[in-house]
Amino acid sequence: MTVRVTVWNENVHEREEKAVEKRYPDGIHGAIADALSGEGRTVRTATLEEPEHGLTEDVLAETDVLVWWSHCANDEVSDVVAGRVVDRVHEGMGFIPVHSGKNSKPFKRLMGTTCNIKYRHGGETERIWVADPGHPIADGLEESFEVPSTEMYGEPYDVPEPDRTVFISWFEGGEVFRSGLCYRRGRGRIFAFRPGHEEYPIFYQDEIRRVLDNAVEWATPTEGSSTVWGEVEPEEPLEEE
């Protein structure tokens, strides 16, 4: 089976900030797509400025896992497209919001909460601890690893209690954050992953790329059983009154 991955990025910082363009000459979506490319997968990219943000009904129908990076343009995403993504997750598509993708319309709708955090710019060290070492998304990692310089995210994190917490981060300023959370919505699997601030070359780091690669494997839809919705006839005869 070929796993069909779509990497979505708003692609605003790369077009408006020279430092980000230099850091990610192929866009953040290009760096993530490169990390996820390999045997048994097809990887396409889509961006905000494309018609329907590159996420047409046909594209989403042909997507097994959608990786979503966003930051400053979350409100510019069409409600129609956001609803389309949510529907596909319920149908079984995997969804991996990265960094400020936590503020994306699809993720907030799927969570049903504000997804608010506290944050701080400044380039602090982040130590990411594996909180669930038996989880497939942690495969191949040491018990912790560091992101040398990043934006801080801190608790409380206004999301529902996750099914599994795979990673917990500690920051140089003292805060902690649940940085890798797993959910199920309908048939779809969701993995919210914190790292990825555009001011730093985080998506070139081996451990981050390994996490994303593992997450795509985990979020790939499984066959499951058939489902019937709505009014149905009884499976066994019913006595008439």
N, C-alpha and C positions, 0 to 999 in steps of 0.2 A: 504494500500500500504506500502510495506517495502522499506525504503530509503537505498540505497546501497552506503556506504561511503568508499573511499580509502584514507588513510593517507600516503603520500609519504614523506620520509626524506632521505637526502643524507647519514646520519649515519656515518659521518666521524669524527666529534669532539668526539663523544662517544667512538669511537674505538682508537683514537690517544691521547686523553687527559684524564688523570685519574680523574681530578676534574669534568669534564663533565659526565664521566661515573658514578661517585659516585652520582652526582646530578640527573641524569636520568638513573638509572640502566636498565630500559627497553627501553632506547632510547627516544629521543624527540617524535618520532612517537608513542611510547607506551603511553607516558603521554597524548598526544593529543587524541589518540584512546580511552583511558579511559574516557576522558572528554566528548566524543561524543557517547559513548555506552549507549544504553537505549532501551526501548520498541519501536518497529516499525522501528528499524534500524539494519543493519548488517555492521560491521566495519572491514575492513581488512587493513593491512599495506604493504608497499612496500619500498624498499631501493635501493640506487644507485648500490650496488655491485651485485644485483640479475641479472640474464639474462634479457636483455631488460629493465633493471632498475626496474623490477617487474611490468612494465606497458605494457604488451603485448596487442595486439588488443582485445583478449578475455577479459582481465581484464578491460580495459577501456570501452568495450561494456557493461560490467556489473557494471559500476560505474555511480551513479547519481550525486555525488558530490566528487570532488578531492580536498583534502587539501594538500598544498605543502609547506614544510619547507626546506630551503636550505641556504647555506652561502658561504663556501669556495670552493665548487666543481661545481658551476653552469656551467662552461665551459666543464665539463666532461660528461654532459648529451648529449646523442646522438641526432643529428639533426633529425634523423628519429623519435625517440620517442617524441621529442619536437613537431614536426609537427603533430604527431598522437594526442597529447593532444590538440593542437590548433583546429584540425579538430573536435574533440569530443565536445569542447566548442561551436563551431559554430552549431553543431548538437543539443545542448541543455544541455550538462553536466555542472553542476555548478563547479566553480573553485575558490579556496580560497588560494591565495599565502600569506604566513605569514612571517613576518620579512624580511630577505634578499631574500625571494622568489620573491621579487620585481625585483631582478636581474636575475631571472630564464629565460631561453630561451623561454618557453611558454608565460610568462607574457610580456616580451619585444616584442615578435612578436604580441601579441594581442593588445598591446598599440601602437606599431609603433614608439616608442621614446626610448631615452637612459635609462629612469627611474632613472637618476642620482639624488643624494642628497648630502648634507654635513652631516658629522657624527663625533662623538667623543666618545672614550671609557672613562670610569672613574666611572661608577656607580652612576649616578645622579638620583634624583627623577623625575618621569614623572607624570604629572597630565593630565588625559584624560577626556576631556569635551565632553558631548553628544551634538553635533551640530544639530542633527535632531531627537528630542525626539519622534516624531511620527513614526519613522522607526522601522519595526519589529526587526531589529538587535539590537536595543536599549532596547527591552522589558526587564523589571525587573531590570534595572539599576538606580542608583541615577544620579543626573545631572552631577556628576563628580566622578572619583575614581583615586587612586594613585597606581602606580607601584613603590615600594620603592627604587629600584636600577636597573638601566638599561643603555643601550647604547643610546646616543642621536642621533636622526635623525633630520635634519633641512631643512627648505625651502631655496631655491626653490626646488621643486620636479618635475622633468621633465616627467610628464605624461599628457595625454589629460585631458581636463576639465571633471570631473566625472559627472555621472548622479545625484548622491547624495553624499554628504559628511556627513557621520554619526558621525565621531569623529574627534576632533582636539586636539593635545597634546601640552602641555607646559612643558618645561624642566627647571631644576634648574639653568642652565647656561644662560637662557633667550630666547632660541630659541623656535619656534613653528613649528608644522608639521601637515599636513592633514593625520591623522593616520588610518582612516577607510573610504575607497572609494568604491563606487558601479559603475559598468559598465554593459552594455549589449553588447555582441558580437554575432551576429547571434541569435540563440535561447537561448544561454547560459548566465547565470548571473555570474558576477565576483565580489568578495569582497576582496580587498587588505587591510590587517590588519598589522599594524606596529610592535606591541610588539612581543617578543620571542627570545631575544638574549640568546645564549647558556650558558653564564657565570652566569646566574641568574635563580632562580626557578620559572620563570614567568608562566609556564603552569600548576602550581599547584594552582595559585591564582583564587579564586572563580569568580571574575568579568571577567577575561580573558576566563575562561572556559565557562561562560555564553554567552559571545559574540560569541565564536566559535560555541556553540550549536545553538544559534539563527541564525547565518550565514548559517549553514547547512540547517536549515529549509527554510530560504529565498532563498537559491540558488538551492534548489531541483527543478528539471524540472517540468513544468506543461504540460498538454496535448496539449493545443494549437490547431490550425487548421492544416489540411494537406497542404503540399506544393508541387508544381510541378515546376521543373526547366527545362530550355531549350526551344526548339521550341514547340509550341502548335498550335492546330487547333482553329479557332475562335469560341467563344461561340454563336455568332449570325451570320446569313448568311451575306456574303459580296457580294456586287454587282460586277459582273465581268465587267471589262473594255473592 
